[in-house]
Amino acid sequence: MNILIVEDENITRKTLSDLLRKEGHSTDTAAEGEAGIRLLKQKRYDVVITDLRLPRRDGMQVLDEAKKSNPDSEVIVITAYASVETAVQALKNGAYDYVTKPLTPEKFLILIRNIDGFRQVRSENEVLRKRLDDIENKAMIGSSAVMRKLTETIRNVAVHDYTVLIQGESGTGKEVTARALHRYSSRSDKPFVAVNCAAIPESLLESELFGHEEGAFSGAVSRHTGYFERAHGGTLFIDDIDDFPLHLQVKLLRILQERQFYRVGGTESIQLDVRIIGATKVELQQMVREKKFREDLYYRLHIIPLTLPPLRDRREDIPELAQHFFQKRGAEALMRELPVDFFETLCAFNWPGNVRQLENIIERIIATEDLGIVSRLKDTDQHNSLTDSSVPDTPSQLSTYPSYETFMTEKEYEILQWALRKTEHNISRAAALLELPRGTLRSKLERYKDRLS
């Protein structure tokens, strides 16, 4: 580390400098505050060690200049017992720590080593954060004309606060698109909250969305904050909005019109400061014609429509997407072992499950290191119908089981056993292999815990 020592006592200054150089650090020294401040303006230091009592500008001024020149620098102040109160004030002003005279070399080195370790951790965190940001910023993957136009539209639409309706088949990236809209908007530093209507029982949907007051219904033992309140100031993404019950569509319409709502069982009006993005995998206009979706709500949601293309309509993006999924999971080494026809085979497949299906295939390859999975796509239109070694043997003939239910239970148990063996009992990898959410796999394992233990 680059370290500056500002100390007017010659012996202390030289002792510290020699001690730190033996530890492998680079040091500069100054005998007075003004000289120290001059060095701070000329060079960037990782650590500044300064006495509080100095001629020509005191240690507090050195501290202020150090934090001004490099906010990431750490400052250690040296003080006599009589001026500990001033040292405490230095901590409030941003100093890392203080030491009292006479200095103990061993304790001082521990302090320096702690700072060095802290800086390394901070640097590693910054690298990881940058990698995550890179992944996040690559959310809209693809160089095809349709994706370039979609990305441009997203950037243009994001700056406005209008309601957006995203339309597309399952797996085309509707939530990814919603997150991109949020990231490029003025609300990017506020919450992004996603709710999937299809995943919540209809009886609970109203309470989950709008919240409820204590005693609003049987079992409501306390106030519950709904998704709308949790997204305050940010973006609420409502996926599978086509599953919205008709009686709640009226309430959603009123929210979009009046920008306020009530919790279930509540009398207090709650102002809404949320951008709403809806998503649907079906043709909402057809649902309107069938009287399954309110026409007035449809037009409220349809202010800015975005239609996502299926993967089969942008095959030229498949290699780029696949490489992204390998890199996202740190599997660059495995990517170098891919067969020469790997990407050609991917591009030839129809991908009924779109980008999500492609990502699942890549996850399965990473989890099992079975590069033959893709070659078997040539023989099927549905990759989950893969035969041979990619799935375990089925139980013996159905007639040997007392019931179909028993047969299916035994088959599920065998598949779980196989997946756990294949992944060395790694739950995350097993879930990826079986293309199941991690929580779903855990629930299934819990059901068979006595047999699997």
N, C-alpha and C positions, 0 to 999 in steps of 0.2 A: 504494500500500500504506500501511497505518497502521504507523508506525515509532516506537518509543520509544528515546530515547538517554539512557543513564544514565552520566554522565561528570562528574567533579569539576573538571576543568580547563575554565575558562570559554571560552578560545579554541577548544579542540578541540571542545567541545560546540556552540558557535555555528557553527563552520566546517562540521561535519557536518550540522547542521540546515539551513543555507543551501544546501549542496550537494544534499541530498536533496529539498528543496522545489523547486529548479530542475528536478529530474528529474520533478516532478509528484507526489511523495509527500507524505502528511500526517505531520507530526512533532510529538511531545511530548518534553519534556526534563525531566531531574531531575539535581540536583547531588550527590545522595547515595543510597546503597542503599535506605534506608528509604522515601524519597520515591518512588523507582522502583517498589518493591514495592507501595506504596499505589496508584499509578497502574495497575499490573497487575491489581489487584483491582477497579478501577473500569471498566476499558475493555479491549476485546479488540484485541491487536496482532498484525500479521502478522510483523513483524520486531522483535527487541529487540537493541540494540547496547549493550553494557555494558563498562565498564572492570573489570578484576579487582580492582584496589586502590581501594576506595571508603570514605569515612567512613560510620559507622552502617549496617552490613550490607554485606558484600563482594559482589563480582560473582558468586561461586558461588551465593550465596543468591538473588540476582536471577535467575540461570539456573534454579534449582530452581522458583522461583515462576512464572517465565514458562512453563515446560513444564507446570506444574501447572494454571495458568489456561487455557492453550490448547496442547494437545499438538502442534498443527499449526504453531505459531509457530516461526520459525527464529531462533536466537540467535547473534550474532557477538560474540566477546569480544576486548577490546583489552588488550594486555599489553606490558610492557617486555621487552627481550631477557633480562633477568635472571630473569624468571618464566615462561619458556616451559614449564617442567615443569608448572606449575599450569594453563597453557592446554591442554596435552595432557590433563590430568585433566578439564578442562571439556568437551573433545570426547567423552571417555568418558561424561560425564554428559548428553550430548545436544546440545551446541553444534554449530552448523552448520560454523563455521570460526573461526579466530582471526587477528588482524592485530597486527603489532608497531608500536610507535611509533618514529620519527615516521611518521604516516600519509601514504600517497601517494594523493591524490584519485582518479587514474585507476584504480589497482588496486582501490580501495575501491568505485568505481562498477561495475566489472566484477563484483565479488562480489555487489552488490545486484541487478544485472541478471540474473545467473545464478539467484539466488533467485526473482526475479520470473518468469523463464521456467519454472523448476521448478514453481512454484505453479500456473501456467497449465496445464502438462501434467498435473499432478495433478488439477486441477479438471476438465479434459477427460476424463481417465480415469474420474473419478467419475461424470460424466454418461453415458459409454459403459457403465460397469458398471451404472448404474441402468437404462439402456435394456435391457441384456441380462437383468437381473433381472426387469424388467417382462415381457419376452418369456417368460422361464422361468416366471414366476408365472402367465402366461396359458396354461399348457400345456393345461389342460382347458377348451377353448373351447366355449361354448354355454350358452344360457339356457333351453333346453327343459326340461320336467319331468324327463325321463329323465337329462339331464346334471346337473341340480341334485342329483338323488338320488345319482347316481354320484359326484359330487364330495364330497358329504357322507359317503358310505360310505368313500371313499378316506381322508378326514381321520380318520374313526373307526378304520379298520383300521390306518392307518400307525403309530399310537402303540404298537401291540402288535407283538411280534416273530414272529408266526406266519408259516408258509409260505403264500404266496398263489398261486393259479392264475388267470391272466387268460385268458379265452376270447373269441374274436372273429374275424371274417373278416379277411383280409389288408387292411391299410391302415386299420384302425379306430383305431389309436393305442395298441397294446399296450405298446410301449416308452415312449411318453409317459406312460402310466398308471403304469408301473413307476417311472419317474423321479419322478413326483409322490408315490408311496408313499415313496420314499427321502427326498425333500426334506422331507416332513412328519414323518419319523421321528426318533428319537433318534440315528440313525446318519448324519444328513445331512452332518456334517462329515468323514465317512469316504468311501472310494472307492465309486463306483457303477460296476460292471463289467458290460458286456453281451456276451453270446456268442450267436451264431446257429448252432444245431446243423446246420441245413441247408446252411450255407455252408462247413462244415469237412468234408473227406473223412473217411469213417468210420475209415480206418486211422490218422488223426492225432487223432481226437477225444479219446481217452483221455489221450494225452500233453498235449494243449492244455488240457484241463480240470483234470487232476490234477498235471501236471508230470512230469518224469522225472529220474532220476539219470544222471550220466555213465556211459556204457557200458551203459545199460539195454537198448539195441538198436543195431543197425547204424546209424551216423550220429549217435548220441547222444554228441557229443564233449564236452559240458559239461552241467552241471545246468540244467534248464529249469523256471522257475516257472510253474505253471498258473494258470488263471483263478480257481480257488478261493483260492489263496494271495494273488493280487493283490487280491482283494476283501476281504481280512482286515479285520474290524471294520466293514465296510460292507454293501453289498447286491450279490448276484450275480443278474443277470437272465438266465435261460436261455430264449431264444426258440426257437420251433419244437421244443418238448420232445417233441412227437409223433414227431420224427425220431430220437429217442434209440434206439440199437441195444439189443436185448434184453439182451445180455451186459453192457452198461454200466448198464442199469437196476438190476441187482442192486447194483452198486457205489454208485450214487446213493442207493438205498434205505438202504444201510448208513450212508452219510454222514448222511442225515437222521435216522436212529435214534440213532447213536452220537456224532455231531458230531466225528468225526475221520476221517482218511484217510491213505493212503500214496501217495507219488509212485510212478510206474511204475519198477520196479527198486529201490525203496527199502525199507528195513526200519525206518525211524524213523517213529513215529506223529506226525501233525501235527494239533493241535487246531484245530477249526473254529469261528471266531467270525464267522459270515456269515448274513445273512438271505437266503433263497432265494426268488426270485419266478420262477415258470414261466409260459410263455405257449404257447398252442396255437391254431391256426386251424381245427382239426377237432374232432369230438366224441370226446373220449378214451374215454368209456364204450363207444362202438361199437368202438373199437380193443381195449378190454378184452374185449368179447364175442368179438372175432375173434382173441383170443390174441396180439395184436400189441403190447399194452402190459400190464405187470404190474398186477394188481388192487391188490396191497398198496401199490405205489408210487403208484398213482392216488389212493388214499385218504390217503396221506401228503402229497401235493401239494394235495389238494382240501380242506384245512382251512378256508381262506377263498376261495371262488370269486368271481370278478368277471367278469361278462359284459358286453362292450362292444357297444352297438347299432350296426348298419350305418348309414351316412349316410342312406340312403333312409328310415330310420325316425325320423329327426330333421331333416327338411328345413328346419325353421324356424331351425336353427343355421347353415345354409349361408352366408347373407350375412355373419354375424359371423365365420365362419371365413375367408371370402374376404378380408374387410377386414384381418383379422389377418395373412394371408400377404402382402398388399400392403405393410402397415406393417413387417412383419418384414424386408423387403428394401428398405425406404426408397423405395417407389414410390408415395407418397401423391399426387404430382403426376399420375401416370398414372391413378390411381384417379378423379380428378376428370373425366377425359375419357371415362369408361365410358358406353356407350349406356344409355338410360333403362330398357330391358328386360333389362339385364345380369343382375341378381340373380334376376329372374323366370325367365330361361332356365336359370340354374344350378339353381334349385330344382326345375325340371321334369325335369331329367335324372336318370337312375336311379343313376349313380355305382357301377358294379360294383366299382371299385377303392377306393371309400370316400374317407376324408379324404386319403390319400396321392395318389389320382388328382386330387382337387380342387387340392391344392397343386401338383402337376405342371402342371396346366392354367394356374394363376396364374403359375408360373415361366415357362412358355412364352410367355404374354402379355407378361410383363416383358422376357424375352430378345428377343422379336421385335417388340414393340410392335404386334402384329397383334390388334386388338380384335375382328376378325371371327371369331376362333377359336371363341368361345362361341356365336355365332349359328349356326355349322355343327354344333353339338351337336344342334340340332333335327332334323337329318336322319340321325342315327345313334344307335345304342344303345351303341356302343363308340367312344369319342373317338379312339382310335388308328387307326380306320378312316377318319379324315377324308380327304377328297379335295381337290380344287382346289389353291389356291396354298399350302396349309400343308405340303405335302410335295413333294419334287422329282419330276420325271417319272421313270417307270421306264425301264430300258433298252428298246431296241426288241425285237421279238419274240424269244421264247425259241429259236425255230428257227435264229436266226442265230448261236447260241453252240454250241461243240462239246460242252458238257455243262451239266447243271443246276447243278453246283458252280461252273463258270465264270460262269454267269449270276448266281448269288447273290453271288459275290465282287465282280463288277462293279457290281451294284446297291448293295451295302454301300459300296463305294468312292465311288459317285456321291452317296449320301446323306451320307457324311462330308464330301465336298467342299461340298455344299450347306449343311450345318450350319455349317461353318467360314466360308463366305462370308457367310452370314446373320448371324453373330455377330462378324464381323470378327476371326476366329481367336481369340476368347476361349473358352478350354477350358471354364470353368465354365458360361458361358452356353450353349455348344454342348451340354454334357452335359444341362443343364436342358431345352433344346429337344428333344433326342432322348429325354428321360426315361431317361437312363442314369446310373449312378454315375460320378463323375469318373474313378475308377481304371479302370473298364471302358472308357471312351472313350479314355483314354490308351493302353491295351493295343491297342485297335483301330487307333489312329493310328500306333502303333509298327509295326504289321504293314504299313502302307502308306506308311511314312516316305519311301521312295525315290521314290514316285509323287507324294506330296503336297509334297515339298520344292521 
